[in-house]
């Protein structure tokens, strides 16, 4: 028997109040023909994980007593990296030692081990497989554990809706220093698009601007500059220099910030809203709709890739290749290692990680 520990909640609420760790047994000597047992290598905290626990996210895991809890409980965590430690007799897609990520969200990644059907996982190369494949490097734990949400979001938003002309066209984004924002900066550089990133002012503004520039940002401006009429001509000058237009806006903030971002779009431009970090509604001036024919639409990676599993595989393959070729740098995480024999239960580690996520992306390693 293998003992798995999993973070669950039976009632929605703040993570600090509702999470608990539950232990349950996996019978590793009798697994089904198509089943696999995985060991968690790392699982991050994303904003959507927190919103799920709070009960304000539209996609949620089912509450179940399958983990042996008295009350039906839902598992936490959507993204994570796993290693296969046992395979059933008819499993052909995985071998022991392979790395895998959940094929769908809501798997419950904040746990030490899982018994699953092989169809619930997608294989990604582990470092020795990448090297055997002629690559100079393999994925890191952080890259594997955070590959399913933020990098595909950035790549798909940049390529799936609007055709930007390499070398000429631009996209604008707010939350330029968010994890998604940093991937969007790098991927746009790889694809030859110009980026204009809006960030909030801070004491070490220049340091952050330098960091984003080193990732490949074309231009980085503050929220104040984004909202200022006087700054508009400077941006127009930048786009004129490249002979292109700002055809796409990526909005994860909302409020006045998103209004400023939408105003920078050229005629017929598209604003994709994928997050609402300010908790303010998106307000678009009527004139932008009528006279500039701006379109405002939502983007949700979960729904898009659920409807199109082939696109998911294609997108992940591209991200893996960029990582292996060292063309893409992962957004760094603050890593904390879980000690299964230590004093701190797993849910307390995640509760601390939720609080600390304001200081940067948190990754629990196992
Ligand atoms: P991060 O935690 O890495 O970054 C959060 C960003 O939000 C930072 O740039 C932060 O800026 C900014 N921010 C926070 N509060 C405010 C505010 N009040 N006003 C302006 N900016 C603010 O986040 P992720 O990259 O992981 O995710 C970013 C957003 O994208 C989230 O809302 C997430 O849910 C969403 N998302 C949506 C997806 C989808 O499919 N729709 C997929 C992936 C992510 P600062 O440093 O100044 O605090």
Boltz pocket constraint, residues with backbone or C-beta under 6 A from the ligand:
constraints:
  - pocket:
      binder: B
      contacts: [[A, 46], [A, 47], [A, 48], [A, 149], [A, 150], [A, 153], [A, 175], [A, 176], [A, 177], [A, 178], [A, 179], [A, 180], [A, 181], [A, 199], [A, 200], [A, 201], [A, 252], [A, 253], [A, 257], [A, 273], [A, 274], [A, 275], [A, 276], [A, 277], [A, 278], [A, 279], [A, 299], [A, 300], [A, 301], [A, 302], [A, 357], [A, 358], [A, 360], [A, 361]]
      max_distance: 6.0
